[in-house]
Amino acid sequence: MVKSFSIGESYQIWKNQNQNSLNPLTFHRYNNLLEKHLLPYFADIIARDITEQEIDCFVDRKQKENMSEVTLNMLIMLLKRLLQIAGADTIKLGLEHTVRVRAGKRNIEIIKEEDQKLLDIIVSSSPDPKYLAICLVFKMGLSIGEVCALEWEDVEFEKGTIQIKNTIQRIQNREETGRKTLLVKMLLSDSTQRKLPIPNTLLHILKKYKQEKGYVLQCKKGKLPDPRREQIRLEKFFEKQEMTGYNFHILRDTFAVRCIRAGMSMENLSYVLGHASVAITAERYKEFLETKQERITIIKRIMELV
């Protein structure tokens, strides 16, 4: 007779199978989600006894807790895997070839025009080296994790280019005592690694603070630059300038929108941002692309009349 696994038992099997095979960052992220959200809800339930209604109730509960669609879909994917380990019928439960939670349209927030102009002036005046992260995100569209992972050897000063190949992320190590935060440096996928030209203004700033080796962002020897520390610096920077507070995601989106308005194609913008596909870029900045296309249509109609 085939043993009926509980979700908790399936989790232990999953953990043993994946803790040494998955990327460490991915494993910690999945494990944290399982321990924090799935196990408290399903741990003692026999996998083959779970109903589609119970899964829907779980989804509704997490939506009411304002969990993001991305995280919720990741949880459903992990639940599906645990059910498969236990031999449950995931097709009957509606988990095959189905996206149960679809992300709604996300409004892109960008920096106000007057603040963009002020930031441009500050960036052009060679700011303090502790503000290099602001420059790299605002003027090149890098993610803060990518900025933190940059080393001086990634910068080719003679060619005026920079190689983006790593990222740093913060994760919660729930296996340690308490909730200790770990910084993990990981190699980007082949599709998101890229070499980018450095704007002259930014190249001048980088030359000013150039070191023989080490990370571009200053940090203690033997330590990794911390994205959270950079976010705190960003917040203090805006307070000092008496400007509206923005985060690095908004700086990056502002860069992208400026590129679109300047005429950059979706293909090139997707490469610059390190997106896995052009479709991701087009969907994210769809509203700004439509505005651009509408302008082109109006101009063409007028030109046909003259």
C-alpha positions, 0 to 999 in steps of 0.5 A: 500500500502506498503511504499517504504523505502529509504536506509536512512530510512532502516538505521534508522530502522536497528539502532533502532533494533541493537544499544542495541542488538549487541555487542557494538564494533560490532555495532560501527564498523558497524555503522561507515561503514554505515555512512562513506561509504554506506549512502553517496552513497545510502541514498536517493535512494529507496531500491526497485529501486536499481539495481545490476549495481549500486551495482557493481559501488559502489563495483568498486568505493571502490576497486579503493579507495583500500578498503580491501576485508574484509571491502568491503564484510562487507559493502555488507553484511550491504547493503543486510540487509538494503535492506531486511528491505525495502523488496527489492529482494536481490536474484534478486540483486545477494546478496544471497549466493554470495561472491561478493569480494573475497580476493586475496592471501595475502603475509605473511611478516616475520622478517628477520633472523638476526633481529629475532636473535637480538630480541631473544637476547633482549627478553632473557635479560629481557627488560624494562617493557614497552616492555612486549607487544613485548615479548608476541607477538613475543614469544607467538603469541598473538594479540596486543589487547589480550596482552593489555587485559591481567591482572595479574590474567590471569597469573598462575605462578605456572602452567606456563600458561596464560589464553587468554579470552579478547581483547581490540580494538580501535573504532571511536565513530562517535556519539560523537562530532568529531571523539573521539576514544574509547577503548573497552574491550570485551570477546573473543568467546568461540572458540578463548579463550585459555590457553597457556604455557608460555616459560620459558624465558618469564615466568622469565620476567613476574615474574620480573614485577609481580603485585598483580592485574591490567593489565600486561601492565602498564597504568594509573589507571582506564584506559585501555592499548591502542594498538595504544600506544603499536604500537608507542612503537614498532616503537620507539623500532626498531628505537632505535635498528636501525632495520627495522620497523615492526608492531605487525601483522608481529611479530605475523606472524613471530611467526607462521612461526617459529612454522611451521618450528619447526614442530608444527601441523596446529591444534595446531598452530590454537589453539595457535593463537586463530583462529576460525578454522584450515582452517583459519590458513592453508589458511593463512600460506599455502605457508610455509606449502607447503614448509614444505611438499615439504621437507618431500617429498624429504626426504622420496624419498631419504630415499627410495633409501638408 
